[in-house]
Structure formats: C-alpha cells, structure tokens
C-alpha cells in the first residue's frame, strides 16, 4: 500500500527537513501544533491541512481581570465540620481548596447563593442562622454532635487544564507563561468578546485550515487541594458550569430555581455514579442547549472564514454532550479525542452529526516515555491493539499523534513502527471501501440511568483512567467496542413503553447503589416487570456485577428471578447454599478453568434449581446461565477486559439470544486472541492478532474454515472474490 | 493436684469397670447419658450425680398424633414465583419443603393466617384475590412480570433436632426409632399433659439427680429441603414458635394483631442480621415471658422432687433467652452448652440467674473423629485452647464431654490428655479460690440493634459455625472472650439517655445493612450525636468493618468523622485518595507487617488530615487511629480471631481510652501467643500458652517482669505471696 492521508502529524519549529520526510513516510495530510509548540513557517508550504488549537474561554488574562463579574464559577462544599459543643460553629470554607484556583464569591447575594446544611439530619439550616465573613462562615445555635457543611459559590481563578499542565510541566520556571483565568460565555460582554475574537483570529490566521476547539466553554469538574494536587475530578461534572445568570435563566425557563444543593448533592456533585436527579437532568439539558447554541455560533464564524471546526473531546467540553440531542446542530466538521482504549475510541468514532472523527494515539511524544528506560514501541503497539479492535468495528476517519516530533525522531525504530501503523490504518479504510463489517443481527442494549447521553462512557470516572472499583465493569464496553454487535445505550426511561424493537439483549452492569446498575430506578415495579415479561417472551438479559440491585420485597437484585442468582448481603446467611459448578457450556468454550472476574461481585448464589452455574470462586457464583420463560439470561460477577473475557461476552450474547447455532455463521476465530471482521459488501475478511505473540488458528465463517497464522500484533486481509 | 469434681462423663451400658476407672482418673462427679445411649444400672452406685436428658415437647408420638390441633407450627414462605403472563398464577407452596417436616395447616382460618404478596411492589394481595386448595394457592388477576409469594402457616411434623439426628445417623435402619413429632406448650391439654408427664417422670426416675432439659418448647428455625437437607437455619429464629392461640393472646395483650408477614419478613424471617422490627421485638418479649413462665413450672416440679434442673443451651431454646429479663425467674439450677469457641463459652458462663454453668467440650466421642485418620487429641487441645481463654476470664463451673465412652477408651492417649485437661480445669478454680482475675477498669460496650439479649451472640448465624461473611466480625467477641475486660452488650436504645456511665469504649462491628452495624438505626441523628459528643468529651469508639454504615447526608458511615475514615461505595471515586501507611503505633506493637483482616471491608480511605493510617491493603485502609476532641477512635477493616489480632484489640482498647501507659500495669505478656491473668485477691497469676508450640516470653505486671517458658498448650501458676 502506498496511499497517503488520514494522518495528522504534530510538528514544531527547527526540523523542517525531517518534517518533509516524515509527512511522506507516514502519509500525513495534516499537521498541528501541540500545547507548548509553535507551527513552523514551513507549515503553509507543505500542501497539507494545518490545524491550530483554539481556546474560546481562556487565554486573555486582561479580559479576565477586567471582567471578573463574568468569570466562571464553581459550586463547592466546605469540609464537613462537626459541632462538638453546640452553639456557634465557624467553618473555614476554603479548608482543603487551593487559593490560586478557587475564590469564594461574596459579591453575589450570598444568602441566596450559598447554603448551610446540617448533614446529620441532612436538612438545610435557615439562612437567618448563619453569617459569613470572607472565607469564614459561622453557624449559630448548632446542635452538639451534628455535622455541618457550607455550599458556596466560588470564582474560578485558573483554567483547570492549563493549571494541570502548568503545575505538571513546571511552567512557573518560564516567565512567558501566564496562569490563564477562564471567563464565562454566559456573560453578555464576554460572549460578544468571544465572537469578536474568534472572527479576528480567523482573519489573522488565514493559513489555518482546521480550528481545533480545545474546547468550548465549561471545564469538567477538576479541583485542586491546598498542595496543588488533584482533589476531585469528574470528567463528566457540571459543577464548574454554574453562574448567577445561568441560574436566573434556568428559573425563568423551568419555573423553579436550582439551589446550591442541587449541584453539591451532599458532596457527591452529581457524579455519573449517582442516580441522576430530575433537577440535575434539567440543568444538563438546559446547559446542553445553551452551550451547543453558542458553540454553533463560533462554528458558524469558523465556517464563514472557510475553515473547518474540530472539537477536542475533553477539557472544556461540558454541556456539549456529543451524544446529546442538540450536538449535531452545532455543525462541527470533526471531533478529535484521545484514544485510551477501544471504548474511548468508540466514544469518539460513534459520535453522530460530524463529518469525520480523529483519534489521538498513544504514546504522546513526551520525555516520560521517550527516554532510555521507556518503551515507545511497546506503548504504540498496545495503543494500536486496543484501538484497532474498535476501529475495525466503527472506524475513526483519521488518526494522529501529539507531543514533540523532535523527540520522536530520536527513536528511529519507533518512527518505523508508526509508519506501519499509519499504513495499516489506511488499509482498513481502503480494503473495506468505506463499508462496515457484518454485525450480529440484533442490537446490544446497555441499560442504565443515563442511556444514550453516556454512550461508551459507562462506569467511567475520568476518561480511560483505571480505578479498582470500575475496571471489572469498564471491561464490558471495552469488549463490546471491538465485538461484532451494534451497541446502543438506553436509559430506564427508554423502556417506559417497552423494550425497543431493535434490542436483542439488554445488559445491565455496575455496582449496587449506582446509576449504572440502577439503584432507586428499580423501585419502580414496572421496570422489572417490563424486562421480565420481555425476557420471558423470548428476550435476553445479561447482568454483570450487581445488576438491578435495589433491596426490595425480599430481593437484593430485582431481576434475581430472571438471572437465577442472588447476592448475599448478610441478610440471607441462614439460607443454605449448595452451588457447585456444573460442567461446560457453549459460552465457556474458550474460557480457562478460572474465570478472571476482577473485583467480582462475590457472595452470589443460585436461587433457581435450573440455574446452571459455570464458574465459582470462594464459594461464590461467578458465571451462570438461566432459562427464563422463552428467553434466557446470563450472570457474570465482573468482566475486566481480556481477550478471553471478550470472547466469553461474544459467546454469551449469541447464546442468550438463542443464536448459538449462528455463532460461526457470523464469523469467529477459534483462538480468542484473534478476531475476524467480515465485510459482506466487498467479500473480504480481516483477521487480526490482539496479542504480542505469534498465533495460529482457524477462521470460521459462511460455513467455511480458513487456517491462519499471524505474527505478533499482525493482521491479514482475505479477499473471498479471488 | 489430686482434687476431683466439676466433670461430667458420658457413660453407657456394657463397660462398668472402665467407667469406674475413668471416673477416678478424670475426677468426674457426674455421669450422663447421650442421645443414643442408655444409662447403665451401675450408675446409681457410682456415688456421683446422674444427669438425664428430658424432652418436654416431644417423644410421645401417641400424644402428638391424637392432639394434632396442638402441634407446633411454622410460618413459612413459598418460593418466589413470577407471573410471566398475568392472569391466574398457581403457586405450590410446598415446593422446596420436606413433606415429612412441614404440612400446610388448612384447618385454621386460612384467609386470616395466610397471606399473598406481590413482592415486586412489596404489597399484600387482598384475600379476595386468591384461593387455595391443599398446597396450591391460585392468585387471580396477577400483574405480568410481578413476583408473588405465599406466607403460609404449617404444622411441624417432626422435631428439627431429632430429624437432623435421625437423618444424619441413619436411624431409619433401626425399627425401634420413631420420628418424633413436637407438640405446642400453648395447647391447653398439652400443657396439662406436659406437667403431668414431668411429674410422673420424676417419680419414676428417683435415681436421676439432674434433669437436663433438652430443651423446652420451641425449636430454633431449622427447615429442610425436599432432599431432606438443611434449607434454612437460624439458631435464634422464632419462626417455629407461632400458633393461633399465641397470636390471639398476643393481640389481646398488645392490642394489635401480628400477621404472617411479621414473621416471614420478606423471606428474611427476622434473622438476627435484620434490623429488628418493633413488632418482632414485641413477639420476642411476649414469647419470652410465656416460655420462661411455663419453664418455671416444670422446673418447680423438678425441684419438688429434689432434683436439679439444667437447661441445654440450644435446640428447643427459643423464648428462653438466657440474657432476657425474665430468664432468672425460671429458677434453673444450671445451663449446659456446647463449647465451640471462647465466645460460645462466655455465652454460657456469663448467663445470669443460675447456680452453675457447664460446658460440653469437643470432640464428641463420635466415629467421625475417633478413627484411624482422626486426630482426637488435636481436637481436644484446640477445643481447650479456645475455651481456656474464656474460662480464665469468666469460669464455667463444670465441664464435660458427650458421645460414646466406649469409643473414646479405644484411644488411651486421648484419655490421658482428657485427664490432664480435667485437672487443669479444676486447678483454675482451686488456685483462684473462686475469685476472678483483674480486668481493665472500664467496660467494653458492644453496640448494636440487639444489645444485652444477644450477649456473646453477635454476628452469628448458627452457634459457632463458620461463615465467610461473619468470621471477620465474630473474631471481635472471640478475642474479647479471653481478654481482661468487662464486656457488656448495649442496644442503640440503651444510649437514649446518653452513654451509660460504666462504658469506657463503645465498639460497633458488622457489615452494612445489618442489625450489628446498625443500618436504619443510624437514621436517627441523635444516635450519632450522642456518640460524637461522648467521644469528643473523652470517650472512645472502635469501629470494625462497616460500623455505623447508613448512607445519609453525604456520609456512608455516619461516624466517619469520629473514625477519620470513610468507605468508598462507588459514589466518591471522584475524590482523590492519597493514603499511605504512616509508621508504627502503640496498638500495632505486636502486629505483623501484614494485618490479617479476613474479608476486610475494603475500599476504605481517610477523610481527616489527622487520621493515622497504620495498615493498608490493595489501596484500602485496614487500620487507622483518630483523635476526636478529647477522645479517640480506632478503625479496623475486620478482625478475624488470631492471637495477634486479639492482642491488637487488647492494645487498641487501652489506647483508645487514653490508657496506653497503664497497659503493662494491667498485665500482659510480650509474646502475643501467651496470655496472663492476675488474681489480685490471691496474689497469683496464671500465664498460658495459646499455641501448640513452645513459647518463651516476659510477663509484665505490677511494674515487674517475669521471664516465662511454656510448653505447647502449657500453663504456669505463679504465686506472688511466696
């Protein structure tokens, strides 16, 4: 293959010849600057597109300093302070916060915008009962032994991402670097300023083809502690999207006023693991409409100058909600995001309403990897292995890298490998001729409190970051991101009129007490009833971890009868359990003796005589199947991503829908380290090795078999028309 | 030592000479029969007391069969059955139950005594909406996808313990053995019969000195499945104490009627891990008064014949509640129980209101241990090691064994060891001259929903049985049973007027959502406030596992501020955690690098800057201390019993009360395998080796030191008056 394109290269000043060579070798058709590098003059002559980052809501500190009434804000909660003796209790609301980032806003109507709570009764303390002076709030007549908190409204003094980069990269050593203060798009003057600046910038930068918005207006919640270390991070958080003007406008539209507590949420800040309150969902919807409408205006300006508009997926992305109803109305040309895994790759590539998507691959060309101890080739391979599974299923249109090119070129073998990856990426597009591979003839529906708006974002804290408490659930979407199924995300509300027609399997995965398993949503008897009758009439349910967990009516998991298993939470120890693993099953064909369930729910036992227990650990059921009426169910205690677990889910999805006999018709490779994608429109298949070892196996499809032998990370296109 | 007494020997027919020899060697002053053995004629000539088992509520099948209207009953729940299509749903209520044990009682007013529930809404189905025919209940107009259950009233056809023994020992092979049906003491005729029979039996058995009631009237809940295997066991359960007469009498006294659901409790059957409902506590109180009053009458008859009355702690003991208010009024001479651990030893020895207590030691002289593969000496040593710690602190007055003596004598080395143990047991009484060793000058208060009535019974399912979910909590009372502290058990209600004066430390240990950690009790803000202010004023709190867990007001553990730690339950993943273990501490002086916390709560993190984290595992805090006002707190993630963990608790109790400088004054041995008890009244100490290895160490007390060297399981009395 000698084609070019689909690749964006980060370039910098002082290496013009190398840039020309690399553009050729990698087939790059676009170049970009990075945070900390400038575009070289040669860029305009390279006959490629030029991207430039653009920050609508920060970067002009003069504007910020002269318009502090239009700075962005946080809603934050003070520490929890116990009144040990009653009487007056003084709370330092800034205790634990970083003064360079957070400044309590006392210019507003504090009695309206702040709140004090007795957290022991969890009730608000009347405003007459507290006073404030600067960062100190004094609560009067406190009850001895009760815990108090202050919800306060605070200015954001420093853009969170710029702050992170500044602190991490020791930019305080560089006098040219300023700490950038953000300003709020809701400010009347600021908004006019933003449009004007956008216009001017476009005029002043005619050589730029693609404006890379990084990002729009509101940063996700990222708060630092007194040591300047991360204190609270919620990649999905709206706590930094608040303003007096916004709350007023909300009240006017919705007819009720949000309080500080609607954002503080007892200190949980409506993080995505919380069952979302209707009031918070109203705010999300309100801000989504506002943010997308304003982003649209900036995009329109961009287009008016003949430039493309690309959004970075992250940073100041709050309210954009790429899977939200109004996102397509923005008219963005593209979205670019960091590819940390197959799931985050799909989080980008599945976004509707844009012309193309681009993935920023790992590793960054940064000194932490590009040194004598580092393994840049290993990281590039791992990144490619993760991403390729997703790209095959739902291709990113473009790929690229970030960081210092001058650093990368010091590792020639790395550049060689990147050249191969770029070629392989293009080959996927070329061989497939833009068609998508065949999927199973039913949709996998991921069911939780969020639904579509959190597509490919379930059980995540901060992008692709690993947390002990989530990896056993994130493995579900990580597996699905590369499996041959159409995947959609449904909220419990989406089932109000029954399970949507296209759904073949409903899948509920998450820990008890969270929005992902559902928590209080299962208090609604009709939710369980809808799923039960649907499964019984031939539907299919897969539960992972603590699915449908909500203690009610003698059941801990409300769909325990569907799955045939229940969790022991200490209230049914008196019930004898006699579970033993029972032989093999279609779904465990490629599974080891020990099932790797990560943190595994644990203490699970069968409650139906016809539950087939397939794997157990420490006396607890890890894996079980259950026939339910004319339908089926599968329970898994956890599903961290691994090639074996992905295969388990692949098989489980076929079995649970009663299609196990179709499994090989819809293509698979006996060795679970290998995956295969069949492109019916061009009659080709792609088989690829997800491991870093040589693998041999047999591909099954169309009733035929093909022996294959693949090098580490290797791939093979087979043309069936030959 | 050549003293005799305090030992009860099980004897049988056909080994008269050996019996005489063994009585002498063991110093036995009492003999007994066992279940399955008869007393030999020689018994009356042995110049020792003779015990005989007595079963007031079973054994006369003719009575049972002719008075089926006075048989005992269960309240049981049918399987949970889902209505998949709506309309009529027929439930076989006996599905899963054993027909030889359970018989649905349709002679009663079924519409009043039975109930049908929609468990999906958790509401009762109106009686007009269901019909029954034998074991089949048909519910009409069911809602598709809803789960239904039947609460039914059933006759007990077979005494649960006798049933267990019958099935386990293949008594069906012995035509002389009958299946014994129980009868209800609440039956007017049955009660007259019981008294009459008791009288006759006493008259007919003049040689019997001690009537060993095994036990009184109502068996703990023990239900078998269709295979005759255990289905549900609750050693504390009242489900088998119900009767129409009882419910009528209750209604008359309390002014409201209990329903089936008050006993069924959604299928949890009010097991001790459930937060007890006020209605269930009323029933317990009601039955306690009734059962103890009737037991008293039988005891009076026993006494009238010059015999002693001894109660076996177990089997048909429901309602007796040895730690209940009315137990002492029964006038029992003694309680005997099986010693499965130090805690169960204390459960017997601490019982108030009896003249003496007796422990039945392990192993039973049964073929399962007494065979070529078995290790009867090892089991005897282990049993003695467990029990001795408790006996030193609060002596049982007597000890004994059970089973077939003819089997034990085939193992002469075992008999030698038993002879030593009996002598050592007596020596404790003799050296101490009946005085108790010195304890720390404060009471350890175990706090949960039950309080005193479940003294030494916390976090237990069935006597001393091991469960994965409880051993990390049972270790708390197992440790305390042998530590130098006065231990009392308080209910949350006991703190209504403040923490009782005598309490030095409050200790709350258990899993979230249970009566032992407290669950909904913590919804009462005053409970937390009372403890907080008490600790802050110089009190002390130890929390183990998920203490005070009840999600409210942004806290998962309501006393998280006291302990300085909180549990991550998936809602605070966004909060950064930076915990690292911080050096050593007084309480960890004798602890290994790795703290064995058993199942450990996990996912615990510090929430106060002054929390001192002492041990961590997998990123989770296992052990931490926290100063709180003028008081202190200690958090432990779990505390399975081990000598090290017991020592940890010992030290923690001194530290948390601010008495760490008193630790050695109140006696300890440097090596945690050794414990020491000081008897101030006789100025002696006893040091004993809790391990099966030789141990050397130094005893500290009274500002002095004594080097000691003890053989495996060994002990040493030191007389300080010498």
Interface residues (C-beta under 8 A of the other chain):
Chain A: X80 X82 X84 X85 X117 X118 X119 X120 X121 X122 X143 X144 X145 X146 X147 X149 X221 X225 X229 X230 X231 X232 X233 X234 X237 X266 X267 X268 X269 X271 X273 X274 X461 X462 X467 X468 X469 X470 X511 X512 X513 X514 X525 X526 X528 X529 X530 X531 X532 X533 X536 X551 X552 X553 X554 X555 X558 X561 X568 X569 X570 X571 X572 X573 X574 X575 X576 X578 X603 X607 X618 X619 X629
Chain B: X80 X82 X84 X85 X117 X118 X119 X120 X121 X122 X143 X144 X145 X146 X147 X149 X221 X225 X229 X230 X231 X232 X233 X234 X237 X266 X267 X268 X269 X271 X273 X274 X461 X462 X467 X468 X469 X470 X511 X512 X513 X514 X525 X528 X529 X530 X531 X532 X533 X536 X551 X552 X553 X554 X555 X558 X561 X568 X569 X570 X571 X572 X573 X574 X575 X576 X578 X603 X607 X618 X619 X629
